[in-house]
Amino acid sequence: MNPQPSTALPRGIGLGATLLLAHGAASAQGDSLDARISAAVQPYSDAVAGAIFYSVPVGGTSFPLIVGWLILAALIFTLNFRFIQLRGFSHAIQVVRGRYSDPSMPGEVTPFQALTAAVSGTVGLGNIAGVAVAVGIGGAGATFWMILAGLLGMASKFTEVTLGVKYRDVNHAVGTVSGGPMRYLSKGLAEQGFPRLGKFLAVFFAICCVGGAIGGGNMFQANQSFQQIVGVTGGDASFFAGKGWLFGLIMAVSVGLVIIGGIKSIARVTEKLVPFMAGLYLISGLVVLFVYVDRLPWAFGQIFLGAFSSEGVVGGVVGALIQGFKRAAFSNEAGVGSAAIAHSAVQTDQPVSQGFAALLEPFIDTVVICTMTALVIIITGHVDAGGLTPQAGGATGVGLTSVAFGSAVSWFPYVLALAVVLFAFSTMITWSYYGMKAWTYLLGESFASELTFKLLFLVFVVVGASMGLGPVIDFSDSMIFAMALANIVGLYFLMPVVKRELQHYRAGIQSGRITTTS
């Protein structure tokens, strides 16, 4: 039986995605396969998720410690590198434009392709549904704190991607690259005199990455995109109703055609897909803002009032702050380390160069796309400084976003369905690469090892669209954020390395040793 989205709030959300997990309608039936799998996994899923997303009461609301772990790291990196995200923003754009790119350098993709591949892994349903949940609970003020956390996360991306490129392994014989936290945790910490710790953290990270890729980066994406297609094509009367396996098979074939060619093929798709899907969504949002342009000052007023007001939402200022920080951390994954895997394939001999390019990722994902979602929901009157308004009619998640857009653009549900499918597809192709690199780190790099993982990944695309596996997705979400536990420990140890690389890079630019190519 096909899964239906749950309206329950889970303990944690992975991949930026979601406060709406895929719990199957079939799981309500005790004798269904979904139910039996869920029942078997539930105890382990609850234990792991309870540990990773352990929350403490703060100001009348719950605060997951993993969010504090990510935000604190982002703040430390911001201060340590003296607000690199602000001082280096224009240089980052130059890098992405190819001004410092050299195709003759080791690597497989351009800086722009690496950035779009990484962005495709973070831009997902969380930008649509997760933001709606955050502002619904935390009020319009959550938007302010979400933006702030997104800006801080830019420094985390800079740090982890710089290390990813520095410690990557280049196979000159075949021209392939393997990088990411697995490499800099093991090699970097060994340089610092902690080889055993580094190896342990690298293996821990890789295991979690494989689990997160198959669940949150695959099954969840297939499941939720299927739900949107069914909903927009007639619900129970839809051709796809009851045919999750068919939708999953179509998605699996589409994904397979891309990932079979590795990161080069993935990057060629994402460099076109990411600008298109982001542009489609942002243009739709701008249409809504234009329709309600007279309410724009009021909307910004609600954001600032809600960010610092002690009344309205649960927890007041603290409640708005927590919801904003949670949404940013769960959306852009700054500090999780996943993006460093994609960026490590870049054509460069300057690690810091791609570190600059990477800091644009949280800006695009959180400051631009997530903020557009929040602003549309607020300006249409569905959320104010105190949270959901009566106009929302009790809608949450994707439903709230759809209602908000639909109040100005009647055909938006179709755009939303297309956006969800594109976001899901892009997430799957990128996370297949993340999972494969973690898989081959554990089991060895070979054609057979890579092919085995790719086939396994495609099988789970069909499974994800066909079944309701709530606890499985809970578990995989936990795996994604468990990656941050290992990654950030390593980043703290290796901050001095990044600082030296940054000084060396700046000296090279000042001396003319590092020059633009155009």
Buried (B, 14 or more C-beta within 10 A) or exposed (E): BBBBBBBEEBBBBBBBBBBBBBBBBBBEEEEBBBBEBBEEBBEBBBEBBBEBBBBEEBBEBBBBEBBBBBBEBBBBBBEBBEBBBEEBBEBBEBBBBBBBBBEEEBBBBBBBBBBBBBBBBBBBBBBBBBBBBBBBBBBBBBBBBBBBBBBBBBBBBBBBBBBBBBBBBBEEEEEBBBBBBBBBBBBBBBBBEBEEBBBBBBBBBBBBBBBBBBBBBBBBBBBBBBBBBBBBBEEEEBEBBEBBBBBBBBBBEBBBEBBEEBBEBBBBBBBEBBEEBBEBBEEBBEBBBEBBEEBBEBBBBBBBBBBEBEEBBBBBBBBBBBBBBBBBBBBBBBBBBBBBBBBBBBBBEBBBBBBBBBBBBBBBBBBBBBBBBBBBBBBBBBBBBBBBBEBBEEBBBBBBBBBBBBBBBEEBBEBBBBBBBBBBBBBBBBBBBBBBBBBBBBBEBEEEBBEBBBEBBBBBBBBBBBBBBBBBBBBBBBBBBBBBBBBBBBBEBBBEBBBEBBEBBBEBBEEEEBEEEE
